[in-house]
Amino acid sequence: MDPMKITTVMTTATMEENSAVPHLEKAASTACIMATNFLAPVKTDKQIYENSMLEDDPNANSVVTTTSSEYKTVPRWGPNHKGAQELANLYSTGKRTQECICVGICITLMAVNSVFIIIRLRLENLSSIVIAALCGIVTADFISGLVHWAADTWGSIELPILGKNFLRPFREHHIDPTSITRHDFIETNGDNFMVTIPALCKLTWDFLTLPESEIQRKFLWSCYWWQLAIFVAMTNQIHKWSHTYFGLPRWVVWLQEYRIILPRRHHRVHHVAPHETYFCITTGWLNWPLEKLKFWYILETLIELGTGYKPRADDLKWAQKRS
């Protein structure tokens, strides 16, 4: 080939490449901007600092930095908050008894079903079982968010039975988040263990009454429900660990750091007043996508339009009982 033609072709290619570079750079820059906006944190560090309790510094629970850089020692959060004290005093002997019974029944059913599951594990089904278990964990995370959102956002302490027994802990938790770290195993987990009992009873019944061929046919579903029940039952213990900044076992910290269970810093986002986001508290995996979809906001808007009730009105009322 003529050397002049080769030179011309190379020159043209170089010019086209150079002209393409600015377009590629512009496209990359646009993509970075879009990603930054889309992946922007739901709450900034400043919002977390100014509008939530400083859980990693328990001695400063009541200190609030104002915009004028002055320090006030108004008990906006913590055990000295009047509303938190009133709510803590509503924890009754009857409620304690219910929690003890539910924990005992649930642990027994978990042990029985675990034996039934383990003796039927087969290596050839292991991958399917892992997928079923992961689906159970994701479902538990969504259920934790749905229940948490509903109890945080709607209802009142004055509601018969439901109010003092089941909504009270949610109201107390927002104005004294570290109170959960002072609760023992029974008080922390009683209600979550209770809600898993029907599913665990059904699993036990199936294992005891169905023929083996039917059990094997439904085995993946059994694994799903078993894992779902375990993670639902453990949700509030995981939640408690997310508020425990000192003395956690290394294996719990490892699980938090690798996002297998709810991390501490991740859950801080929910505790930024007015507590309107990041409701999932088992693993927290679904918090970000649900927030980007405005899932909770859309639900609240529809309910408010249909009923006229304001979200978190009762929560705000208790938060304002400072003195």
C-alpha positions as CSV (number, residue, x, y, z in Angstrom):
1,M,0.0,0.0,0.0
2,D,1.1,3.5,-0.8
3,P,2.9,5.0,2.3
4,M,1.0,8.3,1.8
5,K,-2.4,6.5,2.0
6,I,-1.3,4.7,5.2
7,T,-0.3,8.0,6.7
8,T,-3.6,9.6,5.7
9,V,-5.7,6.6,7.1
10,M,-3.7,6.8,10.4
11,T,-4.1,10.5,10.6
12,T,-7.9,10.3,10.0
13,A,-8.3,7.5,12.6
14,T,-6.3,9.6,15.1
15,M,-8.5,12.6,14.5
16,E,-11.7,10.5,14.9
17,E,-10.3,9.0,18.1
18,N,-9.4,12.5,19.5
19,S,-12.9,13.8,18.6
20,A,-14.5,10.8,20.3
21,V,-12.6,11.4,23.6
22,P,-14.5,14.5,24.7
23,H,-17.8,12.7,24.0
24,L,-16.7,9.8,26.1
25,E,-15.5,12.1,28.9
26,K,-18.8,13.9,28.8
27,A,-20.8,10.7,28.9
28,A,-18.7,9.4,31.8
29,S,-19.1,12.7,33.6
30,T,-22.9,12.6,33.1
31,A,-23.0,9.0,34.3
32,C,-21.0,9.9,37.4
33,I,-23.4,12.8,38.2
34,M,-26.4,10.6,37.8
35,A,-25.0,7.9,39.9
36,T,-24.0,10.4,42.6
37,N,-27.5,11.8,42.7
38,F,-29.2,8.4,42.6
39,L,-26.9,6.9,45.2
40,A,-26.9,10.0,47.5
41,P,-27.3,9.1,51.2
42,V,-30.8,9.4,52.6
43,K,-29.6,11.4,55.5
44,T,-26.3,13.3,55.7
45,D,-23.9,13.1,58.6
46,K,-25.0,16.5,59.8
47,Q,-28.6,15.5,59.9
48,I,-27.7,12.3,61.8
49,Y,-25.6,14.4,64.3
50,E,-28.2,17.1,64.9
51,N,-31.4,15.2,64.7
52,S,-30.7,11.9,66.5
53,M,-29.4,10.7,69.8
54,L,-25.6,10.3,70.0
55,E,-25.7,6.6,70.8
56,D,-22.0,6.0,70.5
57,D,-21.4,8.6,73.2
58,P,-23.9,7.7,76.0
59,N,-22.7,10.5,78.2
60,A,-23.9,13.0,75.6
61,N,-27.3,11.6,75.0
62,S,-29.1,14.8,75.8
63,V,-26.6,17.3,74.2
64,V,-27.9,18.9,71.0
65,T,-25.8,21.1,68.7
66,T,-27.9,24.0,67.5
67,T,-27.3,26.1,64.3
68,S,-25.9,28.9,66.5
69,S,-23.2,26.4,67.7
70,E,-24.5,26.7,71.3
71,Y,-25.0,23.6,73.4
72,K,-28.2,22.9,75.2
73,T,-28.8,20.1,77.7
74,V,-32.5,19.6,76.9
75,P,-33.4,16.0,77.2
76,R,-34.7,15.5,73.6
77,W,-33.8,11.8,73.9
78,G,-32.7,9.4,76.5
79,P,-33.8,7.9,79.8
80,N,-34.4,11.3,81.4
81,H,-37.0,12.2,78.8
82,K,-40.4,12.5,80.6
83,G,-42.3,10.7,77.8
84,A,-39.8,7.9,77.8
85,Q,-40.1,7.4,81.6
86,E,-44.0,7.4,81.3
87,L,-43.8,4.8,78.5
88,A,-41.3,2.6,80.4
89,N,-43.6,2.5,83.4
90,L,-46.5,1.1,81.3
91,Y,-44.6,-2.2,80.9
92,S,-46.9,-4.6,82.9
93,T,-46.7,-7.9,84.7
94,G,-49.3,-9.3,82.3
95,K,-47.2,-8.3,79.3
96,R,-44.2,-9.9,80.9
97,T,-46.1,-13.2,81.4
98,Q,-47.3,-13.2,77.8
99,E,-43.7,-12.7,76.6
100,C,-42.3,-15.5,78.7
101,I,-44.9,-18.0,77.5
102,C,-44.3,-17.0,73.8
103,V,-40.5,-17.3,74.1
104,G,-40.8,-20.7,75.6
105,I,-43.2,-22.1,73.0
106,C,-41.3,-20.5,70.1
107,I,-37.9,-21.9,71.2
108,T,-39.4,-25.4,71.6
109,L,-41.0,-25.3,68.1
110,M,-37.7,-23.9,66.6
111,A,-35.7,-26.8,68.0
112,V,-38.2,-29.4,66.9
113,N,-38.5,-28.1,63.3
114,S,-34.7,-27.7,63.1
115,V,-34.3,-31.4,63.8
116,F,-36.9,-32.3,61.2
117,I,-35.1,-30.0,58.6
118,I,-31.6,-31.2,59.3
119,I,-32.3,-34.9,59.1
120,R,-33.8,-34.4,55.6
121,L,-31.0,-32.3,54.1
122,R,-29.5,-33.7,51.0
123,L,-26.3,-32.4,49.2
124,E,-28.1,-32.6,45.8
125,N,-30.7,-30.1,47.1
126,L,-28.3,-27.8,48.8
127,S,-28.3,-25.0,46.3
128,S,-32.1,-24.9,46.1
129,I,-32.2,-24.9,49.9
130,V,-29.8,-22.0,50.1
131,I,-32.0,-20.0,47.7
132,A,-35.1,-20.8,49.7
133,A,-33.3,-19.7,52.9
134,L,-32.2,-16.4,51.2
135,C,-35.8,-15.7,50.1
136,G,-36.9,-16.3,53.7
137,I,-34.4,-13.8,54.9
138,V,-35.4,-11.1,52.4
139,T,-39.1,-11.7,53.2
140,A,-38.3,-11.3,56.9
141,D,-36.5,-8.0,56.2
142,F,-39.6,-6.7,54.3
143,I,-42.0,-7.9,57.0
144,S,-39.8,-6.2,59.7
145,G,-40.1,-3.0,57.7
146,L,-43.8,-3.2,57.2
147,V,-44.6,-4.0,60.8
148,H,-42.1,-1.3,62.0
149,W,-43.5,1.3,59.6
150,A,-47.1,0.5,60.6
151,A,-46.4,0.6,64.4
152,D,-44.2,3.8,64.1
153,T,-46.6,5.7,61.9
154,W,-50.2,4.8,62.9
155,G,-52.2,4.1,66.0
156,S,-52.1,5.5,69.5
157,I,-51.1,4.3,73.0
158,E,-54.7,4.8,74.0
159,L,-55.9,2.0,71.7
160,P,-57.3,-0.9,73.8
161,I,-55.0,-3.9,74.2
162,L,-52.9,-3.0,71.1
163,G,-51.7,0.4,72.4
164,K,-50.0,-0.3,75.7
165,N,-49.0,-3.8,74.8
166,F,-47.6,-3.5,71.3
167,L,-47.3,0.1,70.2
168,R,-45.8,1.4,73.5
169,P,-42.3,-0.1,72.8
170,F,-42.2,1.7,69.4
171,R,-43.0,5.1,71.0
172,E,-40.5,4.6,73.8
173,H,-37.8,3.5,71.4
174,H,-37.8,6.8,69.4
175,I,-37.3,9.0,72.4
176,D,-35.0,6.6,74.2
177,P,-33.3,4.5,71.5
178,T,-30.8,2.9,73.9
179,S,-33.5,1.7,76.2
180,I,-33.6,-1.5,74.1
181,T,-30.0,-2.2,75.2
182,R,-31.2,-2.3,78.8
183,H,-34.0,-4.8,78.1
184,D,-33.3,-8.5,78.8
185,F,-33.8,-11.3,76.3
186,I,-37.5,-11.8,77.2
187,E,-38.6,-8.2,76.9
188,T,-36.5,-7.7,73.7
189,N,-37.8,-10.7,71.8
190,G,-41.2,-11.7,73.3
191,D,-43.4,-10.2,70.6
192,N,-41.3,-11.3,67.6
193,F,-41.2,-14.8,69.0
194,M,-45.0,-14.7,69.4
195,V,-45.8,-13.9,65.7
196,T,-43.8,-16.9,64.5
197,I,-45.7,-19.5,66.5
198,P,-48.5,-20.1,64.0
199,A,-46.1,-20.7,61.1
200,L,-43.9,-23.0,63.3
201,C,-46.9,-24.9,64.5
202,K,-48.0,-25.5,60.9
203,L,-44.5,-26.8,60.0
204,T,-44.5,-29.1,63.0
205,W,-47.9,-30.4,62.1
206,D,-46.9,-31.1,58.5
207,F,-43.7,-33.0,59.6
208,L,-45.7,-35.1,62.0
209,T,-48.7,-35.9,59.9
210,L,-47.8,-35.9,56.2
211,P,-46.3,-38.9,54.4
212,E,-42.6,-38.7,53.6
213,S,-43.2,-38.3,49.9
214,E,-45.4,-35.2,50.5
215,I,-42.8,-33.8,53.0
216,Q,-40.1,-34.2,50.3
217,R,-42.3,-32.5,47.7
218,K,-42.8,-29.5,50.0
219,F,-39.3,-29.5,51.5
220,L,-38.1,-26.3,49.8
221,W,-41.2,-24.4,51.0
222,S,-40.6,-25.8,54.5
223,C,-37.0,-24.5,54.4
224,Y,-38.3,-21.1,53.3
225,W,-40.8,-20.9,56.2
226,W,-38.3,-22.2,58.7
227,Q,-35.7,-19.6,57.8
228,L,-38.4,-16.9,57.6
229,A,-39.6,-17.8,61.1
230,I,-36.0,-17.8,62.5
231,F,-35.2,-14.4,61.1
232,V,-38.5,-12.8,62.1
233,A,-38.0,-14.2,65.6
234,M,-34.5,-12.8,65.8
235,T,-35.3,-9.4,64.3
236,N,-35.5,-7.5,67.5
237,Q,-32.4,-9.1,68.9
238,I,-30.6,-7.9,65.7
239,H,-32.2,-4.5,66.2
240,K,-30.9,-4.4,69.8
241,W,-27.4,-5.2,68.6
242,S,-27.6,-2.3,66.1
243,H,-28.0,0.0,69.1
244,T,-25.2,-1.6,71.2
245,Y,-22.0,0.3,70.6
246,F,-20.0,-1.3,73.3
247,G,-19.2,-4.9,74.3
248,L,-20.7,-6.8,71.4
249,P,-19.3,-10.2,70.6
250,R,-16.8,-10.2,67.7
251,W,-19.0,-12.5,65.6
252,V,-21.9,-10.1,65.9
253,V,-19.7,-7.1,64.8
254,W,-18.4,-9.2,61.9
255,L,-22.0,-10.0,60.8
256,Q,-22.8,-6.3,61.0
257,E,-19.7,-5.2,59.1
258,Y,-20.5,-7.6,56.2
259,R,-24.1,-6.5,56.1
260,I,-25.4,-10.0,56.9
261,I,-27.5,-8.4,59.8
262,L,-28.5,-4.8,60.4
263,P,-25.4,-2.6,60.8
264,R,-25.2,0.1,63.5
265,R,-24.4,3.0,61.3
266,H,-27.0,2.0,58.7
267,H,-29.8,2.0,61.4
268,R,-28.9,5.4,62.6
269,V,-30.6,6.8,59.5
270,H,-34.0,5.7,60.8
271,H,-33.4,7.5,64.1
272,V,-33.1,10.9,62.5
273,A,-36.3,12.8,63.4
274,P,-39.0,12.4,62.2
275,H,-38.2,8.7,61.7
276,E,-39.8,8.5,58.3
277,T,-37.4,6.1,56.5
278,Y,-35.2,2.9,56.7
279,F,-37.8,0.8,58.6
280,C,-36.4,-2.6,57.7
281,I,-34.5,-3.9,60.7
282,T,-33.5,-7.5,60.1
283,T,-30.8,-7.1,57.5
284,G,-31.6,-3.7,56.2
285,W,-31.0,-4.9,52.6
286,L,-34.4,-3.5,51.4
287,N,-34.1,0.0,53.0
288,W,-32.3,1.6,50.1
289,P,-34.4,0.3,47.2
290,L,-37.7,1.0,49.1
291,E,-36.6,4.5,49.8
292,K,-35.7,5.1,46.2
293,L,-39.1,3.8,45.2
294,K,-40.7,6.1,47.8
295,F,-42.6,3.1,49.0
296,W,-43.4,4.3,52.5
297,Y,-44.1,7.8,51.4
298,I,-46.7,6.6,48.8
299,L,-48.4,4.3,51.3
300,E,-48.6,7.2,53.9
301,T,-50.0,9.6,51.3
302,L,-52.7,7.2,50.2
303,I,-53.7,6.4,53.8
304,E,-53.7,10.1,54.8
305,L,-55.9,11.0,51.7
306,G,-58.3,8.1,52.5
307,T,-58.6,8.6,56.2
308,G,-57.4,12.1,57.1
309,Y,-55.0,10.7,59.7
310,K,-51.6,12.3,59.9
311,P,-48.6,9.9,60.0
312,R,-46.6,9.8,63.2
313,A,-49.0,12.1,65.1
314,D,-48.9,10.0,68.3
315,D,-45.2,9.5,68.0
316,L,-44.7,13.3,67.8
317,K,-47.0,13.8,70.8
318,W,-44.8,11.6,73.0
319,A,-41.6,13.1,71.7
320,Q,-42.8,16.5,72.8
321,K,-43.3,15.4,76.4
322,R,-39.8,16.7,77.5
323,S,-40.6,18.0,80.9
